[in-house]
């Protein structure tokens, strides 16, 4: 079959990788919601890209509400998304100014840090530590 692409063909591999990344990202929230909205709900939740319900930990939301100023509660969309980029293996990046500001208010990252070219790179161990402290309020997305 000469018209069948080989498994080693670069375009075939790229299509396969996109499919796999899509499957991995199925658990990521499709529509991030404002902290100020979520906190008013008895059972705060959203929907994942895969169509499943994603429940937020209410206690974590209450901690965030207590620690963040009202203006930031209205701007911050949850979950905070860190992005994986295979070209930078030791870090994830944020692309959301409100998330950066929230993490600064929570003293998780330095107040001197700023987005550069729309991204703020943070070492993986620090991101994992943040995820452990704020379960359900932080997710990692494959790029």
C-alpha positions as CSV (number, residue, x, y, z in Angstrom):
1,X,0.0,0.0,0.0
2,X,2.1,2.9,-1.2
3,X,-0.5,5.6,-0.3
4,X,-0.6,4.6,3.4
5,X,1.6,6.9,5.6
6,X,4.3,5.2,7.6
7,X,4.3,5.2,11.3
8,X,7.6,7.1,11.2
9,X,6.2,9.9,9.0
10,X,6.6,13.2,10.9
11,X,3.0,14.4,10.1
12,X,1.6,11.1,11.3
13,X,3.6,11.4,14.6
14,X,2.5,15.0,15.1
15,X,-1.2,14.1,14.6
16,X,-0.8,11.2,17.0
17,X,0.9,13.5,19.6
18,X,-1.9,16.1,19.3
19,X,-4.5,13.3,19.9
20,X,-2.7,12.1,23.0
21,X,-2.2,15.7,24.4
22,X,-5.9,16.2,23.8
23,X,-6.7,13.1,25.9
24,X,-4.4,14.2,28.6
25,X,-6.0,17.7,28.7
26,X,-9.5,16.2,28.9
27,X,-9.4,16.6,32.7
28,X,-8.6,20.3,32.4
29,X,-11.5,22.7,33.1
30,X,-13.0,24.0,29.9
31,X,-14.4,27.2,31.3
32,X,-12.5,28.7,34.2
33,X,-14.7,30.6,36.6
34,X,-14.2,33.6,38.8
35,X,-13.4,32.9,42.5
36,X,-16.1,35.5,43.4
37,X,-18.7,33.3,41.6
38,X,-17.5,29.9,42.9
39,X,-17.5,31.1,46.5
40,X,-21.2,31.8,46.4
41,X,-22.1,28.2,45.4
42,X,-22.8,25.5,47.8
43,X,-21.1,22.9,45.6
44,X,-18.7,24.9,43.4
45,X,-17.9,23.1,40.1
46,X,-17.2,23.5,36.5
47,X,-16.9,21.2,33.5
48,X,-13.8,19.6,32.0
49,X,-12.8,19.6,28.3
50,X,-13.8,15.9,28.4
51,X,-17.3,16.8,29.6
52,X,-17.0,15.6,33.2
53,X,-17.9,17.6,36.3
54,X,-14.9,19.2,38.1
55,X,-15.6,19.9,41.8
56,X,-13.6,22.6,43.6
57,X,-12.6,22.1,47.2
58,X,-14.8,24.6,49.1
59,X,-12.3,24.9,51.9
60,X,-9.6,26.0,49.5
61,X,-11.9,28.5,48.0
62,X,-12.6,30.0,51.4
63,X,-8.9,30.2,52.1
64,X,-8.4,32.1,48.9
65,X,-11.3,34.4,49.6
66,X,-9.8,35.3,53.0
67,X,-6.3,35.9,51.6
68,X,-7.1,37.8,48.5
69,X,-8.5,41.4,48.1
70,X,-12.0,41.7,46.7
71,X,-10.8,43.2,43.4
72,X,-8.6,40.1,42.8
73,X,-11.4,37.7,43.8
74,X,-13.4,39.2,41.0
75,X,-10.6,38.9,38.5
76,X,-9.1,35.5,39.4
77,X,-10.4,32.7,37.3
78,X,-10.0,29.2,38.7
79,X,-8.4,26.8,38.4
80,X,-5.1,28.6,37.9
81,X,-3.5,27.1,34.8
82,X,0.1,26.3,34.5
83,X,1.3,25.3,31.0
84,X,3.8,22.6,30.1
85,X,6.2,23.3,27.3
86,X,8.4,20.4,26.3
87,X,11.2,22.8,25.3
88,X,11.6,23.9,28.9
89,X,11.7,20.7,30.9
90,X,12.3,22.1,34.4
91,X,9.5,24.7,34.5
92,X,5.8,25.4,33.8
93,X,4.5,28.9,32.8
94,X,1.6,31.0,33.8
95,X,0.0,33.3,31.2
96,X,-2.6,35.0,33.4
97,X,-1.8,38.3,35.2
98,X,-4.5,37.8,37.8
99,X,-3.1,34.4,38.7
100,X,0.4,35.8,39.0
101,X,-1.0,38.6,41.3
102,X,-2.9,36.0,43.4
103,X,0.1,33.8,43.9
104,X,2.1,36.9,44.9
105,X,-0.6,37.9,47.5
106,X,-0.5,34.4,48.8
107,X,3.3,34.7,49.1
108,X,3.8,31.7,46.8
109,X,6.0,33.6,44.4
110,X,8.0,36.8,44.8
111,X,6.2,40.1,44.3
112,X,9.1,41.1,42.1
113,X,8.2,38.5,39.4
114,X,6.5,39.8,36.3
115,X,5.2,38.3,33.1
116,X,7.6,38.6,30.2
117,X,6.3,38.1,26.7
118,X,3.0,37.0,28.3
119,X,4.6,34.3,30.4
120,X,6.0,33.8,33.8
121,X,8.1,30.6,34.2
122,X,8.1,28.8,37.5
123,X,10.1,25.8,38.5
124,X,8.2,22.5,38.6
125,X,8.9,21.7,42.3
126,X,7.4,25.1,43.2
127,X,4.3,24.5,41.0
128,X,3.8,21.0,42.6
129,X,4.1,22.5,46.0
130,X,1.5,25.2,45.1
131,X,-0.8,22.4,43.8
132,X,-0.5,20.5,47.0
133,X,-1.4,23.6,49.1
134,X,-4.4,24.6,46.9
135,X,-5.9,21.3,45.6
136,X,-8.5,21.8,42.8
137,X,-7.6,25.5,42.5
138,X,-4.6,24.7,40.2
139,X,-4.2,22.6,37.1
140,X,-1.4,21.8,34.6
141,X,-2.2,21.8,30.9
142,X,-0.1,20.3,28.2
143,X,0.7,22.6,25.3
